[in-house]
């Protein structure tokens, strides 16, 4: 009896704690106001003021660092309250948030003319319904040191895996740099996402139409991707120290001129690489489309979206805000003022046509080939699967595991994660 009483008491206290925490974390909204909760700098004041002038709705925007933001949103949603009327929705949260029913479906509510311009929209569908409006584009692409290519006598950026390997070997043989390829190989999200991308480079996918691992056969893209990583380390194309690197360390090595290619990067840091105050390779770095064995580039997206919590009491005005900032002009303005890469293709083409988009031709071409990593949205079991994949890739890179054993361990972890173990 005592044990049961204590269990009930603990559950009650837990519910009370969550409710109190949520009440502290929820942002109050007045009539004619909406609250917006985003990472980083959020929207520029000019964008918010233009919306307020157009609609008469005041925006109370609050921004937080990424880890704090996730905690705040989760705490409020678990307690059944809205952390804000419009919230951040990362691509990796879609399965968890969708399964919990925390978000308002946006089908038929966001203007179709905007949705038709967004290739990454399927990433924010759960159970066939749109749960987020993509506003900040991010996808995998390659970054190259064009000066290294020129010194090696390479007159075009590699577009196939054979060309990529040949370029790396030529740069190394000429002594231009010791380790041409940059790749994060520590136990972290950057490593698992890099393996996913190389899997695509070899024409593979992670899971088949039945949800079964599609990387266990030696002829599969995922298997070949792991072999590529192992061989590149053995051939001295990747620095063995990369087993302790995440994205920041790889990017610093590129900016120092120590590597020629970042195989798995995104469009976000491109401006930094060409900033003379922050990079030794300024003027010689460029974004490039992801190579593929077929010569036809393919990649996947990691964008961010705006979502409306189901518990919001101001959904109508929240939707007006989303429709406003999803407009072409607002996306162009957000890029010019804050560097938020548009999700709309017409906004990207407009910026590129005016010469205001860094590596614009490559970005515009790559955007057309962005696919979701998971066709039905990121599943709730993604985090443990990703952790297992990163651990296995790291174990191969450090020589603690063979490629077949690593592949088997990833497949086993995927099954376990799917079953909730």
N, C-alpha and C positions, 0 to 999 in steps of 0.2 A: 504493500500500500504506500509506504513511504517513498519507494522508488518512483511509483507512478505519479505521486503528488509532486515529487521534485521535478519529474519530466515536464508535467503540465506547467509548473511554476517557471521552469526555464524557458519553455516555449512562449509563455505569456510575456516574460521579461524581454525575450528576443523580439517579439512583435512590437512591444512598447518601445524598445530601443530603436527599431527600424523606423517606427512612426515618428519618434522624436527627431531622429537623424534626418528623416525626409523633410520634416517641417522646417528644420534648420537649413537644409540644402535647397529647398524649393524657392524659386524666385517669385516674389509677389508681383502681380500685374494689376494695374488699375484699368478702369473702363477707358477704351481707346488706346490702351498700351498693349504691346506684346513683349515677352521676354525671349531672348535668344542666347543660347549657350554654346560657345564654339571654342576650338583650340587656337593657340597662337594669338595673332592680332585680330582675328575675326574680320568683319567687314570694315572697310575704310569709312571714316566719318562722312565723306562726300556721298557715298552710296546710300548710307542710312538717311542722310538729310534729304536726298532726292526722293527716296521712298516716302518719307514723312510728308514732304511737300505735295507729293502726288496723291497720297491717300488720306492724310490727316491722322494716320496711326503712328503713335510714338513707339520707338524701339528702344527697349532697355537691354543693351547687349553686355554680356559678361563673358570674359575669356579666362581660360585656365591652361596651365601646362597639361600635356597629354595624360600623364598618369593620374593627376588629380581630377581631370575631366571625366575619365572613365569611372573612377570611384564614385564621383558625385552623381553621375547619371545612373549608374547601377543601383546605388543606395536608394535613390528616390523611386526608381521604377519598381524595384522589388517591394517597396512599401506601398505601391499602388498610387503614387502621386507623380505629378509632372515636374521634372527638374526645371523645365522652361517650356514655353509654347512651341519653340523651334529648337531642336537639339542636333548636335553632331551625330552622324551615323557612319562609322568606319566600315569598310568592306568586310572586315573579318568579324564584325558583330552581327551581321545580317541573320545568320542561322539562330543564334541565341535569342536575339530580340524578337525575331519573327515567331519562333516556336513558343515564346512566352506570351505572345499577343500584346506586346507593349506598345505597338505603333499603329497609327491610323493609316489604313490603306489609302493610297493617293491615286488610284485608277480613276480616270475620268475627271480628276480635279486639277492636276497640273496640265497646263496648256499643251495640247498635242503638238503644236508647231515647235515647241521647245524640245519635247521628248523625241521628235523625229530627227533632231540634229545630234542626239547623244548616243554614241555607239556603246558606251559602258553601262547603259541603263539596265541590261539583264542582270548585272551583278547585284542590283538592289531589288530583286524580286524574291519573295519567299512564298512558296506554295502557289505560284502563279500570279501573285499580287505585288504591285509596286509598293515598297515600304519606305523608299528614300528617293529624293531628287538629287542626282549627282551634281555637285557644284565645284568641286576641286579635283582636277584631273591628275592622275598619276598612273603610270604604266612602266613596264620594264623596257628599257632600250640600252644600247651599248654607247660607250663614250670612248673616243679615240684621241691620241696625241698625233695630230697631223704632221708635225715636224719629224717624229720618229718614223712615220711611214715614208716620208719624202727621203730621209737619210738612208732608208733601206731600199730605195728604188721602187717602192710600191706606189703606183699611180692612182689607185682607187681603193676605197674602203672595202674590206672583205664582205661578201654577201652570202657566201656558203661556208660550211664548216671546213671544207678542204682549204679554201682560200684563207680562212682565219688561222688555221694551224700553220700553213705555209708562211703567212705574214709573221706570226709569232716566232717561228724558227729562224726566219731571215733576220729579224731584229736582234735576236739573241746571238746569232752567229757573227753578226757585224759588230757586236759589242756595244750597241747603242744603249741597251739597258740589260741588266742581268736577268730580270724576271719580267717578261712582257705582259703577262696576263695578271689582272687584279681580280680577286674573288674572295668574298668573306667566307671563312671556313670554321669559325668558332661555333660553339653550341648556342645558336640563337636564331631568331626569325629570319635574319638576313641570309643565313646559310640555307635554310630550307627553301626560301623563295628563289634563291639562285639555282638550286637543283631543279625546281619546277621549270624555271626558264630554260635551262639547258636541255631538259626533257623535251620541251617544245622545239628547241633548235634541232633535235634529232627526230622531229615529226611525231612525238609521242604525247600521251595524255596520262593523267594520274589514275583515273578510274574509267572503266568502260560504262556502257549504257545501263548495265545491271548493277552498277555501284561496286563492282569488284576491282581490286588493284590491277592496273594495266601496265605495271612496270616490272613484273617478275620474270618475264621471258627474256632471255639474253638478246633477242632481236628487238626488244621494245625500246622506246625512247628513254624511259627512266633508267633502265639498266645501262644503256650506252652513255647516258649522261654521267653516271657514277664512274664508269670506266674512263671517260674523258678526264674527269677531275683527277683520278688516280694517275693516269698516264702523264697529264700535264705537270703534276708534281714530280714524278719520276724523271721527266725530261728536262726539269729545271725551267719550265715556262711559268710556274707559279711559285712564289716564295713560300717555303715550308713554314715560315713564321705566320703565314696567313691563317693557320689553325687557331690563332688567338685573335684574329681580326673580325670585327663587324664592319658595317658600312663606313663609319667615320674613319677608321684606320686605313681602309682601302682608298678612300677619297683623299686623305692626306698624302698617301704615297703617290697618287696620280698628280696632285698639285705640286709635289716636289720633283716631278719628272722621273720618278723611279719605275713607273710602269707605263705601258703604251696603250693598253686597253682596260677599261672597266667593263667586264663582260655582263654584269647585272647591275644596272644603275637606273636612274629615272631622269626625267627632264628637269626636275627641280633644281639640282645643283649646277646646271650648265652655266648660269651667269657667274657663279662663284669661281668656277674654273678659269674664266676669262677676265677675272678681276685682278689687275696688276698688284693690288695691295694685299691680295690673299693667295695668289697662286704664281708659281714660277713658270707655269706653262701658259700663262695668259696670252691669248692670240693664236695659240696652237692647239686648242681643244675644241672638239665638236661632238655633238650628238650624232649617232648613226643608228640605222635600223638594225634590228636583231638578225644575225645570220641564221640561215636554215639549210639543212641538207638539200632541200629542193630549190633553193635560191629565192623562194617566195617567203618573205618575212612573216612571222607570227609572234604574238606576244600576249600577255594578259595584264589586266588592270588591277590597281590597288587604290581606287579613287575614294573620295569622301562624299557624303551626301547630307542633305538636310532632311530631317524627319519631324513628324508631329506626334508626340506621345498620345496614346489613346486616352490618358487621364487629363489632357489639357482641357481647360474650360473656355479656351479662346481659339478654337480651331479655324473659324472662318477668317479672322484677321491673320492668323499664322499662315494660312494658305495664300492669302494675298501677298504676304511678304515673300514666300517661296516663289510664286509666279513672277514677282517683280525681279528678284535677283537672278532668276533663271533666264531672263531676257538677254538678248545678244549684247545690247549696249552696256548693261550692268556687268556682264562677264568681261567685256573688253576693259571697262573702267577698273574692275577689281584686279585684273592682271597688271595694268599699267601702274596702279597705285600700291598694290601689295604683292604682286607676283603670283597671284592665285591663277593657276593655268586653267583656261576655260574647258568645260566639258562639251560645249557646242562646237561642231565642226565649222559652222559659218563664222563664229567668233575667232577661231584659230586662223582660218583662211584670211579673214579681214586683217588681223594683226600681221600675218606673214606677208600679205600683199603690201603693207605699209612699211615692211622692213623692221618691225618692232618685236619679232619673235625669235629668240635665240635658237639657232639651228632649226629654223622654221620649216624648211623643206623636209628634213628628216622627221620632225614631229608630226607634220601634217600627213606624211606617208604612213608613219607608225600608227597613228590614231585609227586609221582605217582598218588595221589588222588586230585591234584589241579584242580579245575574247575573255569571257569569264573563266576563272580557274575551275569553278564548279557550276555546271549548267543550271542547276536549280537553286543557286545561292549558296553561300558559305554555310556548311552544316555546323550544328552545335558541337560536334566532336572534333572540329578542326584544330583547336589549340593542342590537345595531347598528340594528335597525329603530327602536327608541325614540329613539336618538341622532339618526337621520336625520329623524324626524318633528319633534323639538324644534328642530333646525337650520332646517328649512323653515318652521315656524311663526314662529320668530324672524325669519327673513328677510322674511316677509310683513309682520310687525309693524313692522320697521325700514324698509320700503319698498325693500328690495334685491331682492325677487322678487315676481312677480305670483301671484295665487292659482292659475291654471292651471299655471304653471311649478312652483310649490311642490308641488301635488298630483302632478304627473308625477314630480318628484324623489323624493317619498315612495314612490310605487309602484315606481319603479326600485330604490330602496334595499331595499324589501321583497323583491323578486325576488332581488336579489343576496344578501341575508342568508339567504334560504331555500336558495339554492344553495351556501351556504358560502363565498362570495367576500368 
